Amino acid sequence: MNVRVLVVEDEEVAADAHATYVGRLAGFELAGVARSAGDAVRLLNADAGVDLILLDMHLPDGHGLGLLQRLRAEGRQVDVIAVTSARDTEVVRRAVSQGVVLYLLKPFTFATFRGKLEQYAEFRSRLERAPGDVVQDDVDQLFGALRARPTGDTLPKGMGLDSLRAVVEALRAQPDGLSAAEAGAAVGVSRVTARRYLEHLADEGRVTRSPRYGGAGRPEVGYVWVGGT
């Protein structure tokens, strides 16, 4: 049976993209799209078969966590994946405390989206196969499905998460962007290495590329962070 998904997203382009992404995944079915918390409540009242909500935090009629709190108070146990640009650690903490199973930061590629939903599908599959009374190993395997790094988030060979974070922080500190040479100098790696990280971020849609003119020879490429604050 397919996992029925409700997309709760106020931005039209993002809502359409997320709905399209759901439709491309085997084992998932789009139950509807809500552009506000009020729309989400109405859709859920009309359709008790929703299994999963893809929940934005910034809605026109309230915060996503406010909607989630209301749903929990009403006894709704629908699973929730936060799909949001909200990076505040307090929001993340509150989301976890209210039962958000996964947290997906915008912007992202389809591969990353697919990885998160496949991760969730594996969790549901293990949960359905689990015996009525579980032992510690059963519980560890269930939670392990949620903690595992999804395939879509895997870094290319030879790249490390610490270096990637350093490049991201350097980009965030320079609103006008950085060249590969500047990024390398900022984080203590070679220009070639920095370019690999910058190109990876560009492929993920987290930075934009643009030519820089004014120097001798071919124009260099500048990379500007667009992945959120």
Secondary structure as UniProt FT lines:
FT   STRAND          3..8
FT   HELIX           12..23
FT   TURN            26..27
FT   STRAND          28..34
FT   HELIX           37..46
FT   TURN            48..49
FT   STRAND          52..55
FT   STRAND          58..59
FT   TURN            60..61
FT   STRAND          62..63
FT   HELIX           64..73
FT   TURN            74..75
FT   STRAND          79..84
FT   HELIX           89..97
FT   TURN            98..99
FT   STRAND          100..105
FT   HELIX           110..129
FT   HELIX           136..147
FT   HELIX           151..153
FT   TURN            157..158
FT   HELIX           161..172
FT   TURN            175..176
FT   HELIX           180..187
FT   HELIX           191..203
FT   TURN            204..205
FT   STRAND          207..212
FT   STRAND          220..225
//
